[in-house]
Amino acid sequence: MNATDPGHLPMILDELLPSVRAPARYLGAETNARRKPWDGARCRWALVFPDLYEIGMSHLGLHVLYHVLNDQPDLLADRAYCPDLDMERLCRERGVPLWALESRRPLAEFDVVAVTLPYELCYANILTVLDLAGIPLRAADRGPGDPLVLGGGSGAANPEPVAPFFDAVLFGDGEEAVVEIARAVADWKAAGGRDRRRLLEALAGVAGLYVPAFHPVRSDPEGRFLVPVGPPEGPAGVPRRVAADLDAFPPPAAPLVPLVRIVHDRLGLEVARGCTRGCRFCQAGVIYRPVRERDPALLLDRAAAALAATGWEEVSLLSLSTGDYSCLEPLLAALMRRLGPRRVGVSLPSLRVGTLTPAVMEEIRRVRKTGFTLAPEAGSERLRRVINKGITEADLLDTAARVWEMGWPAVKLYFMIGLPTETREDVLAIADLARRVRDAGGAGRRGRQVTVSVGTFVPKPHTPFQWEAQVGEAVSRERIEELRAALRGRGLRLKWHDPRQSFLEGVFSRGDRRLADLVERAWRLGARLDAWSDHLRPDLYRRAAADLGIDLEAYLGPRALHGPLPWDHLLSGVSREYLHRERDRAFRLEPTPDCRRGGCTKCGVCDFRRVRPVVRPGAPDLPQEPAPASPPPAGIALRLRWEKRGGARFLGHLDAARAFHRAARRAALPVRYSEGFHPMPRLSFGPPVPLGTESQAEWAVLVLERPVPPGEVAERLNAHLPEGLRVVSAEPAGADRSVAPPAEVTYRLDLPRPVPDLAERIEAFREAAAWPVTRRRGDRERSVDARPLVAALEPWPGAGGEGTALRLVLRSVSGASLKPAEVAASVLGLDAAVLAGVRVLKVGA
């Protein structure tokens, strides 16, 4: 079998998926996936997020570019994510190249492999993706037949530590640029596609695109870092790409809907890009300037369309500072009028104190209380002036009092430790402020929960603090321990970002091109998935640094104020003079006003012709929705029989239930909801089948607010359910709305090969007084007697191929359970390799 043949990949995956954790990550059967003809595309893109599916599917930027490219009739975009360790191992053992989800094509067959750079701790994963795809790791080693490897995202603000792995890196907004890049690649292909340098020269002319090969490096005057220089025949720097009109690229009307629960499992709606607050620690506040707000009427329409196409239960209004969106209150009110009757909640990301008005809070709590996260960043007034946070303790306590008064039980507070000029008193002020937030508003303290989340400050490129030192790992731990000791008491909880991860983030965020050797060396030693604390191996990076003679701590030290920096060739638009001025103001505790309220601060970004702030009028004329009719007092219950076949067998029970919930929303069925702060659809399911088991006999009870013919309910659900899930029948449930576990369940087990002594093994099992089976669930093992659980075990009547199909009937016994495959493995003596090939079908209950 040729593993690189896309026609064989589904067969190979069918063999691999039973042996990995969370196999549904790799199915590629999401709702609203775009499956375009391979041969009809002039340029084919694989959009790669270099982390696990659950993180990558939560990333809004990848969704946006996926739809921007696929909206072009002659372009194709597919997706891939970094596999988990178990899938990586199996792919290497079987020689299976990393594939894209929709087309099932190996990544090496695409014209462009575009890798998001979301954060520094994904760097090793980039090499995993390239290596599994069979693409040379270094751009210098690629030939005409290899894909163009493109980078982009917030990590492009300083891509030097991974620059040798990329042919080009996009600095700035991607909506317009990716189409220009695709056209350049398509033209190069049409001209023969052999001279790769010719392609890079064409791409260097795309605004915002940085080609590392055209920017050699040299040492800075002190010999500490490698600094890129511009090509002799071209400009010295690469200006950041800015999409001036966001309304020209509205949010996707039909976003991808994951099959498994992801980190941000909701509709993300970007209301604005950029921020005018000027927090001096914030890189995003610089590299996404100027502020550009979207038309609220467009947002309202897109939210309604996207929810109808996805079935999500929540909308999150996204921006660097959502509370500053000029039309937030009227947009929230209009959204809730339209979405509230459908039990759709609206959440806001981390909010700036002072923007959380009573009107905003009232709108959010109309459907469900989604919680509040506030970001004071620093515990003391003095340190907040250093970072130009622009809020006072009184502001924070007033906001907290309103939160408690309106019934929210919990608040999360974000802080940083290690900010410039921080003292021990500033650290302890975090604990004191958290207690004041808990106690704000006086009476009714019991039950309140304040979670304090702290991370180590990392001086990021392109910010006024880019020249400052970062505190080391030991200092971070010391300050966290001080906070742990100080944050004791009812309703107070401390969470912290791993200082080991902050250390590596600090090294890479301000690193130079020498670190590419470090990344590759640590990856070859086994570094994987560093953003996950249970996988992080800092010792591998220290070992690699020792092998290469690299001093990691040197990267955390201060930088010369007027010396060259590894990212100077990337022009954010904010001038160095402005950053110097802001740094000076920080140490003088002087505020810098918000430019939308206090006038232009002369940062240098805007030319006031094409690039300028876009701020919407604060009182837009949005459509009014009529008040919804009250639902009838009693619901109409239907009993559904449904099946789970093919790839859907790899959906867990909760994932399958969620798919039904969202299908019912997309089908616009009048589902009844529970009462309370977190209303849930009245759709209940029977006991779960084991992951990987197919079933043609599953049951559920669906309660509707008004009558719909049962046959129509089944038809409408089937039109929106993912592939492999199907309602077989629907009928009135009557008074009994329970889905009780059946007394017995019948399974058919198809074995990959005959068992020579099958009859003898079955007979030995029948005659045994007890048959202990070791049951494994995660890290736990337990011995279970299979004998009372098995009502029948015999060859499947009439099955062809003697000894390859079994009939197994399992009883429901309180306090004991086994999976069908566990019984088969024990009775028939199947090893793990054979067991992975057993197909199990639940045929009756």
N, C-alpha and C positions, 0 to 999 in steps of 0.2 A: 504494500500500500504506500502510495506517495503522499506523505503528510502535507506537502506543500500544495497539493491539488485542492482547490476550494471545494470541489465536489465531494472530496473525502473528509473534509473537516467536520461536518456534522456527525459522521459515523465515528470519528475519533473522539469528538467531544462527548458523545453518548457513552463512550467507555471511560472517559476521564472524570466526568462530573460526579458519579456516585462516590468518588474517593476524595472529594475536596470539601472544605467548609464552605458554607454559603454558596452552593453551586449556581443559584439563580443569578448571581452577579454576571455570569458568563453567557447567559441565554441570548440576550439581544432581542427580546420580544416585547419591548416596552410599547405602551400606547403612544401613538403619534410619531413613532420612528419613521424616518424618511428612507424608503427603499427605492433608489433610482436605478435605471438600467446602467450597468457598468460600461457597456460599449457605446452608450450615447453621450458620455462625458468627455470633454476636451481636457479637463484637468480634474484629477481625483485627489481628495484630501482625506487623510486620517487625522482626526483631532484627538490628541492624546492628553489625558490628565495623569500625571505621574504619581498617583497614589491609588488606594483602593477605591472600588466603585462607589461605596457609600459616601466618600468624600468628593470624588469627581462629579457624581451626579448632582451634588449640592452646589456646584460652582456655576454661577449665573453666566459668566463670560463664555464658557464652552457652549452652553445652550444657545446663546445669541449668535455666535459665529456659525454654529451648525445650521441654523435656519437662514442666516444671511447667505451662506454659500449655496445651500440647497434651493434657495429661491431663484437662483440663476439657472436658467434651463440647460446650459451646457456645462455646469459644474456639479460635482458630486462630493458630499462630505459624509464621512462615516466616523465612528468613535472607537476608542480603545482606552483601557485603564491598566494601571500596573497590577499584575496578578499578585495574589497572596503567595506566601512561601510554599504552600503545598502544591498549588497549581504550577508555580515556576518549576518546582522539582519534577513534576510529572511531565511537563512540556519538554524539559531537557532529556528526561529518560526516554521519551517516545519520539523525540525529534520533531515536535510540533511547533511551528513558528507562531509567534504572537499574531493574533488575527483581529480584524475589525468586526464589530458586532453585527451590523446589518448585512454586509456583503459576505461575511465569513471568508474574506480574502486576507492573505498574509500582508502585514504592513509594508513589507518590502516591495509589493506590487503597486503601491500608490505613488503618485507623482510628488506629493508633499506630505511629510509627516510633521505635523505642527504640534509642538509640545508646550503646554501651559507651564509657566514658571510662577507658581502661586506663593511659594515660601521656600526658604533655603534648605529645609530638612527633607526635601524631596529629591535632592541632587543625585543621590545614589540610585534612586528609582529610575531616573532617566537612562542610566546605563543598563539597568535591567531590561527596560523596554527595548532599547536599541539592540542589545545583544540577543534577546529572545526573538527579535524580528529578523535577525541575520543582517543587520545594517552595520557597517563599520562604525566604531565608536567615535572616531575622530574625523572631522570634516576633511582634513588633508588626505585621508585614505580612501575617500569615496570617489567612485568613477561615474561615467555617464549613465550607467544602468541603475545607480542607487537613487533613492528618493532625495529630494531636497529636505533637509532637516531644519525646521524653522522654530524659533522660540518666541515667546511673547508673554505678556501678563505683568503683574506688579513686580515680579522678580527681574524684569528687564531693566529696572532702574540701575542695577549693577550686575550684568551677566558675566563678568570677567571670570569668576571661578569655574564656570562651565562653558565659556566662549569657544574653546577648541572643539567642543562636541557639536557645535551648531554651524550650519552654513550661513545663516542669517538670523537676526533677532529683531523683532518689531518693538520699538519703544513708543508706547502711547496707545491710543484708541485703535481698535482693529476693524470696525465695521466697514469703512471704506477701503482700508489698506489691503485686506485679505482678497478682495475682488481684483484689485490692481495686481497683486502678486500672482494670483491664479491666471490672469490674462498673460502676464509676462512668461510664466512657465508654459502655458499652452502655445504661445507663439514660438518659444524656443523649441518645443517638441515638434511643432509643425515644420520648423526649419531644419530638422534632422536630429536635434537633441544630443549632440556629441561633445561639443566644447563646453564643459561645465563652467569654465572661467567666464565665457561669454554670458552665460546665464547670470552669474554673480554680478557681473558688470551692469547688466540690465536691472537687476534687483536693487543695486546700490542707488539707482535713480528714483526708487520709490520713497516718497517722503516718510521718514520715521524708521527706515530699515537700515540696520547696522550689519555690515558684513565684516566679521572679525578678521578674515584673511587679508583685508585691505587696511587693517590698522595694526601694524607690528607694535611690539612693546619694547620699552627700554626702562632702565632703573631710574627711580627718582634721585634727586641730588644726594640724598642721604643713604642711598643703596638699600632701602628697606622694602620697597614695593616696585612692582612692574606697572608701568603706566602706558596705555596705548597712545600712539601718535597717529595723526591723520595721514592719508596717502599724499605723496608729493603733488599729484596732479589734481587733487580734489579738496573739498572743504575739510577743515580740521575736526569739526564736530557733526553729530547727527541730531537735528532738532526733533523733539518729541512730536508725534502725530496727534492732532487734536480734531475730533469730530465736532464741528462747530454747532451743528443742528441735530440734536438727538431725536427730534420728532421725525426726521427723515428715516430713522431706524427704530420704528416702534417695537415694543416688547413682543415676543412671539405670541401669536394668537392660539397656537396649539403646541405648548411645550411638551417635551418628553416627560412621561410619567413612569417612575421606577417601579419595578416589580417587587423590590424588597425595601424595607424601611431604610431611609438614608438619614444623614445628619440633619439636613434641613428639608424635611418632607412636606413641602408646601409650595404654593405659587409665589415666587419671588418677583416683585414688580419694582423696577428701578424708577424712582420718581425724579431723581436728579443725580447728576454727576458733578463732583467737585465740592469744595467747602470753602467758606469765606472766613472761618473763625481764626485761622492762623495759629493753631497750637504748635509750639516749636519743636515738639518731639515727633510730630506726625508726618511720615513720608507721604502717605496717601493724600494728605491735604495739600502737598506740593505737586505731585505728579499727576493729579487729576484736575488741576486748575485750568480754566476758571469755572465757577459754578454755572451749570447749565440745567435749568429746570424743564421738565416735560409738561406739555399741555395737559391739564387735569381732565378735560373732556376725553382726550385720547386715552389716558390711563384708565378712566372709568369704563370706556368701551372695551379696551383690551382685557381688563380684569374680568368683565362679564364673559367675553368670548373664551378666554383661557380657562376659566372655571368650568364653563359648559363643555369644553373639550377635554378636560382633565379629571374632573370630579374631586379635586382637592377640597379639603375642609377648612383651609386657612390661606389667607393672603398676607404676605409680609411686605410692607412698604420699605424699600431699600434705598439707602443713600449714606454718605459719610456722616450726615447730620440730618436725619429725616425730620426731626422737629423743626428745622429751619426752612423746610419746604414752604413756600409762601402760601400755597393753597391747601395746606394740610387739613385744617378744620373743615372747610367745605367739601374737600374730597372724601374725608373720612365719613362725614354725614351722608353724602351721596352713596358711598359704598355700602354703608350699613343699611340704608333704606332699600338698596337693591339686593344685598346679600344676606342681610339679617334673617329674612323669612326662610332662607335656604339653610340656616344654621351654619353659615360660613363665618369664621372668626377673622379678625384683622389684628396682626401683630406688628410691632415696630421694633427695629433693632435697638441696640444700645442708645439710649436717649441722653441728650444734653440737658442737664438740670436747667430749668428756666423755660424750656420749650414744651414741657409736659403740662399743658393747661387743663383745668377742670373739664372743659368741653371735649378735649381729646380723650381724656380718661373716661368720660361718660359714654362716648361713642364706642370705645373698645370693649367696655364691659357689657354692652347690650346683648352680645351673643355668648361670649365665654371670656373668662379672665385669663388672658394668655401670659400674664406676668410682666414684671418690669425690671429692666437692667439699666442702672445709672452708672456713669463713668466719671467720678470725681478726679481720678488719676493720681492725685496726691492728697495726703491727709491733712496738711497744714495750709493755712492761707498763704503763708510766705512762699511755699514751694509751688502752689498753684499760680502765683504771680510769675515765678521763674518760667514756668512752661506756657504762660499766657492762656491758662484755661478759662479765665474770665468768669468764674462762679465763686460765690461765697458760701460759707457754712450755713448762713441763714437761708440762702436759696435752696440748698440741699435739704435742710430740715423742713422747710415749708413744703417742698415737694413730697417728702416722705410722709409728713402728716396727712396730706391729701390722699396718698396711696392707702394708708391704713384706714382713714376715715371712709373710703369708698369700698372697703371690704377685701382688698387684696391681702393674702396671707404672707407673701414672701417678696423680698427685694434682693437683687444681686448688685453688688458694688464692685467696680473694677478699679484697681490701683496698680501703680508701678513702684517698684523699689529700685534704687540705684540711679535715680534722676540726678542731673548735675546739681551740686551744692547740697545734696541730701545729708541730713544729720540723723543721729539716733532719735532725737525728739520728733523729727518728721515721720520716722517709721512708726513710733509709738502713737503718733497722732492718728494713724489709720485706725487703730483699735478704738481709740477714744471716739472718733467720728462714727464708727460703726455702732457703738453703744448709743450715741445720741440719735442716730437714725432709728434704731430699734425703739427708743423711748419717745420719739417725736409724737406730739399730739397728746401726750399724757395717758389717760385711762385706756384700758383695753389692751395692755401689753401682752398678755398671755396668748400664746399661739403664733406670735409674729416670728418670722424667720429672716435673718439677715445673713446672706452668704457673701463673704469677702473673698474676692478672687484677685490674686496678685501675680504679677510676672516681672521678670527682670527687664529693666529698660535696656534697649539695644539702640545705640546711636546710628541712625540710618542715613544712607547717602541722600544728598539733595535737601537736607534739613539744616536748620541753624545749629544743631548739635552734632553734625557729622564729624566735627573735629575732636569731640570729647572722648574720654576714656570710658570703657564699660567696666563695671565692677566684675570681679572674677567669681568663679563658682563658689569658692569658700565664703566670700563676703555675702553672696546671695543666700546661702544656707544659714549663715549667722543671723541675717535680718529676718528670714522666715521663722527661725526658731524664736526670736524675740517676739514676733507677732503671735506665734502659737501660745506663748506664755501669757501674753497680754489679752488675747481674745478668748477669755473664758467667761462663761455665763450663759444663762438660758437664752436661746434664740440666736446665738452667734455661731457661725461656722466659717472655717478658713479653708480655702482651696488655693493651690499654687501651681504655677507652671514649673516643670522640672528644670532646675538650674543647669543641668547637663545639656539640655536642649537649648537653653538660652545661650550657653557658652558657644556651642557650635553655630547657632544662628548669628551670634556676634562675629565669629571668625569669618563666616561666608558672606555676611551682608556687606562688609567693607573689605572683602578680600580682593586679590589680584589673580592674574592668569596662572600663577604658579600652583594655585590650589586645584586646578584641574587634575594635575598629577596626584594630588592628595585624594581627591574624590575617587579617581580610578583605582588607586592603590587600596583604599579602604573598602571599596566595592569588591575588589578581587579577594580581599580577606574575609568578605562575608557581610559587609554593611548592607542592610536592607530596611526599608520602612522606618526611617529614623524618627519620623514625627509621631510614631506610636511608642509609648514608653516601654511596652513589654517587648519591643524589638530593638530598642536603642542600644547600641554598643559603642560608647565613646572610646573605649579602650582600643578599638580598631583604628580610629582616627589618630589617636596618640601614637599607636604603633606605626602607622603609615607615615606620620610626621617625622618620627625618629628615623625611619628608613630613608626619608627624603631630605633630612636635615632642615626641616621647617619648624620654626618657633611659633606655635599656635598662639601663645599668650601675647606675642608682639602685635597680633592683629587687633587685640582689644585695647591697645594703648592709645594715647592722644596722637593727633595728627598735626603737622605744621600748618598754621593758619594760612600761610601764603604759598605753600608748596603744592605740587601737582598731586592729584588723587586718581585712583584707578578708574573712576567713572567720569572724569572731567570731559571726555569726548562725547558724552551723552547729555544733550542740552535740554533740561527740563523746561526752560523758558524763564525760570526764576533766576535772577542774576546772583552772582557770587557776592556782589556788593550788598544786596538786600539780605542775604543770609548772614553776612558779617554784622550788618546793622542789627538784625534780630538777635544775634548772639549777644551783642553788647547790651541790648535792652534787657535781655533775660537776666544778666548778672547785676543790672541796676534796678531790677524788679519793676521795670516799666512796661505797661500794657501796650499792645498794638491793637487798634480797633478792628472790628469786623468790617471788611471793605464794603459790604453792601449797606452798612449803616453809618460808618464813619468816614466814608470817602476812600478813594484809591490810595493804597499804601505803596504804590510804585514798586511792585515786586518784579515787573518786567514781562509777565505772561501775555497780557492783552495788547493787541495792536489796535483795538477798538474799530477795526474794519471787519475782518473775518472772525478773529478770535476775541470774544468779549463775553462778559457775564450775560446770562439769559435768565431773568427773574420774572415770574408770572405775576399778573395782578392778583391781589389777595382775596378778591371776591368774585370768582368766576360764575357765570350763569350755567349751572349744571342742571340736568333734568331732574324733576321731582317724580318719585315713584309713589303710586297709590298705596295706602295702608293695606296689608294683607288681610284676607279673611281669616277668622278664627277657625282652627281645625275642629272637626267633630269630636265629641267626647270619647268615643271608643273607636279603635282602629280595626281594620280588616286584615286578618292574618291569612297568609298563604304558606303552604308547605311545599318546599322546592326539593326536587331530587336533582342532583347535579353530579357531573363527573369531572375528573382531573386526569388528563391523559398527556402523553408525549412529554415535552419539555416542562409542562406545568407541574409534573410530579416533583420537580426540584423546588417548588415554592413551599415554604413552611406554612403551617396552619394559619398563623396570624397574617402572613403576606397574602394568602389566598382570600382570607376574609376581607382584608383591606381592598383587594382587587374587586370583590363583589360590591363593597360599599361605594367605591368610586364609579363602577359601572352603573350602579343604580342612579347616581348623581348625573352621569353623562346621559343616561336614558331618560332623565327628567321624570322619574317615577316619584309619586307623592309619598315618600317614605316617612313614617312617623318617627319622631325623635323622643328621647327621654328628656326629663326636666332637669333643672339645676344649672350650675355654672359651666359644665362641660357636657352639653347634650350629645348623645350618641345615637346613631341610627338603630332602630329596633329590628335588627337582623342577627339572629342567633344561629349557631352552627353546632353540629354534633361533635363527638370526640375527634381529635386529630388522627390522621393516618401518618405513619412514619415517613419522614422525608425520603423521597425517591420512590415511594409506592404510588402506583397508579390506582385509580378507583373509578368504578362506574356506579357506585352506590353510596353517595354522600347525601346528607340531608341538611336543610336549613329552614328556618321559619322567618318570613318577612312580613312585617306589619306595615300596612299602608294607611294613610289618612282618609282616603276615599276609594271607592271600588274601581278596580281596573280588571278587565277579563283576565283570568289566569293565563290563558294562552298568549295574550298580548304581553303580559309581564315577562314570560319566558322569552318571547321573541325579542323584546326590547333589551333585555339583559344580554342575550346572546350576541346582539349586534355590537355590544361594547365590552364584552369580557375579553381578556387576553387569550391568545391562542392556547388551546389545551383545556380551558375551563368552559363548560357548557351546561346550561340548565336542560335537563332531559324532560322534566314535567313540572307542572305547577297545579295545585289544587287547593281548595279551601281547607284551612287547618282546623276549623271548628273551635271548640272550647279548649282543647289541649294544644298549648303553644310551646310545649317543651320539646327538646331534642335529646331525649334520654339515650344513654349508651345501650346498644343492643346486647342481648344475652350471648349471642354468638355472631362471629364474623367469618365469612368464607373468602379465602384467597386462592388465587392461582399463581404458582411459582414456576416460571420458565427458566430452566437451567441452561447455561451455555454449552454444556456437554453432558452425555449420559453418566450416571453413577453405576458402575458395574455390579456392585453388591447392594443395590437399592432395596430389594425386597428383604434381605437379611437385616439391614439397618433399621428399616421401618418396624419389622417384627421385634427386634431387640428393644426398640423404644416402647412398643405396646406392652411387652411383657415386664418391663421394668417397674418396680414399685415407686421409684422416684428417679428423676432425671435432672440433676442440677445443671443450670446454664449460667455462666458468668455474664452478667449484664453490665455494660459500660455506658455511662452517661457523663460525658466530659472527663474529668479526672477521677470520677468515683466508680468503684466496682461493687457489685452485689451479686450474690448467688441466689438464683430463683429456680424453684422446682417447676420444670416445664410440664410435668405429667398431668397435673390437674387443669392446666390451661389449654391443653390440646384435646379437642373433641374428636377430631378426625385428621389423619395423615395418610394419604394414599396416592397412587398414580392418578393423574387426571383422566377421567373416563373418556376414551376415544381419542386421546391426543396422539398425534403422529410422533414417531421417534421415541421408542420406549425408553423410559427413564429420564426424559428431559422436561416433563411437566408434572407438577404435583398439585393435589388439592389439600389445602390446610384449613381447618376450622378451629379458630381460637375462641375460648370462652372468656367472658368477663368475670374476673375474680377480684374481689376487693383486696387492695393492698399489694397486688402482684401483676406484672405485665411483662410481655416480651414482644419484640418485633418479629414478624414472620421470618425475616432473613436470619435472625439470631437462632430461631428454632431449627431452620434448615441447616445452618452451618454446624450446629452441634450434633444433630441427628445424623446428617450425611457426611460429616467430617470434611467440610469444604474449607479450603484455605482462603486467605484474603483475596488473592487474585481471582479465583473462581467466584467467590461471593460477590465481588464487584460487578460481575456480569449477570447476576441473577435478576430477572425482571419480575416484579411482584405486582399483581393486580387484585384489588379488592373487588369481588364480583357480587357480594350480597351481604346484607345485614338485617 
